[in-house]
Amino acid sequence: MNLCPPVAILHRQKSAYTPVRKTATTSIRTAHGKPYTSAGFSAIWQRLITKHVKAGGERFSFHDLRSVSADGAATAEEARDRLGHASVETTKRHYLRGVRKAKRRS
């Protein structure tokens, strides 16, 4: 799998990653296992994205990573588990939109 630089950096920090569970409030943690503050995570994210864009990459949001993860799941249930949703219907409604058919012109 070819990861863009910001995602690759987060991926290499295996000690900073905790899989999403229904009881978890955050999945990205400091090296000491504590959750980042909102401002702390935002600062790190902005630095990583700025480097990525300067290197010729396209800007994307952290939320876009959730969509990529959901799209990579083999089933709706797997996507639900990855995203920490209680209901597979929520996952389908917000992430698994698939290809929408265009309306016919009259």
C-alpha positions in Angstrom: 0.0 0.0 0.0 1.4 3.4 -1.0 0.6 6.0 1.8 0.9 9.7 1.3 3.5 11.3 3.7 1.2 12.5 6.5 -0.5 9.1 6.7 2.8 7.3 6.5 4.2 9.3 9.4 1.1 8.4 11.5 1.4 4.8 10.4 5.0 4.6 11.5 4.1 5.8 14.9 2.6 2.5 15.9 2.8 3.3 19.6 0.6 6.4 18.9 -2.2 4.3 17.2 -5.0 2.6 19.1 -7.7 0.9 17.0 -11.1 2.6 17.3 -13.4 0.9 19.8 -16.8 1.9 20.8 -15.5 2.9 24.2 -12.5 4.9 22.8 -12.8 8.6 22.5 -9.7 9.1 20.3 -7.6 6.8 18.2 -4.5 8.9 17.8 -2.5 9.2 21.0 0.8 10.6 22.2 3.9 8.3 22.6 2.8 8.2 26.3 -0.6 6.8 25.4 -2.5 10.0 26.3 -4.9 11.6 23.9 -3.8 14.7 22.1 -5.6 17.9 22.9 -7.6 19.3 20.0 -5.1 22.1 19.6 -2.2 19.8 19.8 -3.5 17.4 17.2 -4.5 20.3 14.9 -1.0 21.8 15.1 0.6 18.4 14.2 -1.9 17.8 11.4 -1.4 21.3 9.9 2.4 20.8 9.9 2.1 17.4 8.2 -0.3 18.6 5.6 1.7 21.7 4.8 4.8 19.5 4.2 2.7 17.2 2.0 1.3 20.1 -0.1 4.8 21.7 -0.5 6.0 18.3 -1.8 3.3 18.4 -4.5 0.6 16.5 -2.7 -3.1 17.4 -2.5 -4.6 18.9 0.6 -7.0 16.6 2.5 -8.7 16.5 5.8 -8.3 14.0 8.6 -12.0 13.0 8.1 -11.0 12.0 4.5 -9.0 9.2 6.1 -12.1 7.8 7.6 -13.7 7.6 4.2 -10.7 5.9 2.7 -10.8 3.3 5.6 -14.5 2.7 5.1 -14.0 2.3 1.3 -11.2 -0.2 1.9 -13.4 -2.5 4.0 -14.6 -5.8 2.5 -18.1 -5.5 4.1 -20.3 -2.9 5.6 -19.8 -4.6 9.0 -16.1 -4.3 8.7 -16.4 -0.6 7.9 -18.7 -0.2 10.8 -16.2 -1.8 13.1 -13.3 0.3 11.7 -15.3 3.5 12.2 -16.7 2.7 15.6 -20.3 3.1 14.6 -23.0 1.3 16.7 -25.1 0.7 13.6 -24.2 -0.6 10.2 -27.0 1.7 8.9 -25.1 4.8 10.0 -22.0 3.5 8.2 -24.0 2.9 5.0 -25.7 6.3 5.2 -22.6 8.4 5.7 -19.7 6.4 4.1 -20.8 3.6 1.8 -22.6 5.6 -0.8 -21.4 3.6 -3.8 -22.1 4.8 -7.3 -25.2 6.9 -7.6 -27.2 6.7 -10.8 -27.8 9.9 -12.7 -31.5 10.9 -13.1 -32.9 10.5 -16.5 -33.7 13.7 -18.3 -37.2 14.0 -19.5 
